[in-house]
């Protein structure tokens, strides 16, 4: 995949995960993530935190210039 596609995926994971945690504090949920809350509240929180961390990792790995690292 191209760098722009990974950058978009990383930002979306981070943004959706972060916004989902913030909205959950207010009592609002994204419609496509409500199935997580039906399983378990703790599991839903862990998945959202993993989305945030995964997005940051993808952004970091995408910004690293691997050809100059030697």
C-alpha positions in Angstrom: 0.0 0.0 0.0 1.1 3.5 -0.5 2.1 5.8 2.3 -1.0 8.0 1.9 -3.3 5.0 2.4 -1.5 3.9 5.6 -1.6 7.5 6.8 -5.3 7.6 6.3 -5.9 4.3 8.0 -3.7 5.4 11.0 -5.6 8.7 11.3 -9.0 7.1 11.1 -8.1 4.5 13.7 -6.8 7.1 16.1 -9.6 9.6 15.5 -12.4 7.1 15.7 -10.9 5.4 18.8 -10.3 8.7 20.6 -13.6 10.2 19.7 -15.4 7.0 20.7 -13.8 7.2 24.2 -14.7 10.9 24.6 -18.2 10.3 23.4 -18.6 7.4 25.7 -17.9 9.6 28.7 -20.8 11.8 27.6 -23.1 8.8 27.1 -23.1 8.8 23.3 -21.9 5.9 21.1 -21.1 5.5 17.5 -23.7 3.3 15.8 -21.2 0.9 14.3 -19.5 0.3 17.6 -22.5 -0.4 19.8 -22.0 -4.2 19.4 -18.9 -3.8 21.5 -20.8 -2.5 24.5 -23.3 -5.4 24.3 -20.4 -7.9 24.7 -18.7 -6.2 27.7 -18.0 -2.6 28.8 -14.4 -3.4 29.7 -13.7 -5.2 26.4 -15.2 -2.3 24.5 -12.9 0.1 26.3 -9.8 -2.1 25.6 -10.7 -2.3 21.9 -11.0 1.5 21.7 -7.7 2.0 23.5 -6.1 -0.5 21.1 -7.6 1.4 18.2 -5.9 4.6 19.5 -2.5 2.9 20.1 -2.7 1.0 16.7 -3.4 4.3 14.9 -0.4 6.0 16.6 1.9 3.0 15.8 0.8 3.0 12.1 1.4 6.8 11.9 4.9 6.4 13.5 5.9 3.5 11.3 4.6 5.4 8.2 6.6 8.5 9.0 9.9 6.6 9.5 12.1 6.7 6.5 13.4 3.1 6.4 15.7 3.6 3.5 17.9 6.1 5.3 18.1 4.0 8.5 21.2 1.8 8.3 
